[in-house]
């Protein structure tokens, strides 16, 4: 074999190896959890305002297979899934107007976590888009308080009602958490601007719940009348009891009180969806969080929300929840 042929074969192998690394399937994507599926007719609706206001609003991340795949997120069953807190002023309802975060709002949000990051943002970016995204989710609300020892029982049936929610997210803030020790604090900040949690004014309560009971319904997002998300809730990979246990592990000092809320994560179809090859290439090249943000800001932003957009979420049996971005 000639030297030229050897070099040619070597580079071909390098290219093939790189292609495999970039495009290989995600590993360990789990199947849906074993749910006790309930129809809407298996329960009743009560007004949300009949319950106490929440003390805590918890968010879960990466709980649907399609969303894991579209964000190129590797699943590790040995670690907790993403869990974060949303601020109470995020709560709003149908017909509300939600402010589009400006650069000052974004910088203020990051300053609560890492003040040194704000200086970089001020010098590096003249116009910092929030990369505003939508996330339709099934929400859970505690109908009664839960004691820590109750969660340890395998036969414990959590006292839960269910609602639909739109976990609006400023993805530019979320990206700033990549590689940071405060990653999920950034997730919470990205989702905690005022009005960033439109929810239904109804809560569905099952007549005969089990520990793994959920309403198995289709949830959807529409932006200006165009459907962006559509998924069945029984494609989640965790049960309600598992999620509550995760939350208690992450926040052991937080009491679980009646009225507290849990957002169970979103399905595929969000605006931030990125081909896994690009995600892996950024890791391979050693991009830091600011380089990742610059790359995303320089890419197509047409799927992200902008002022004037009407964002609506739907769920079987629930009234539509729509908000205007202004």
Buried (B, 14 or more C-beta within 10 A) or exposed (E): EEEEEEEEEEEEEEEEEBEEEBEEEBEEBEEBBEBBBBEBEBBEBBEBEEBEEBBBBBBBBBBBBBBBBBBBBEBEEEEEBBBBBBBBEBBBBBEBEBEBBEBEBBBBBBBEBBEEBBEBBEEEBEEBBBBBBBBBBBBBBBBEBBEEEBBEEEEBBBBBBBBBBBBBBBBBBBBBBBEBEBBBBBBBBBBBBBBBBBBBBBBBBBEEBBBBBBBBBEBBBBBEEEEBBBBBBBBBBBBBBBBBBBBBEBBEEBEBBBBBBBBBBBBBBBBBBBEBBBBBBBBEEEBEBBEBBBBBBEEEBEBBBEEEBEBBBBBBBBBEBBBEBE
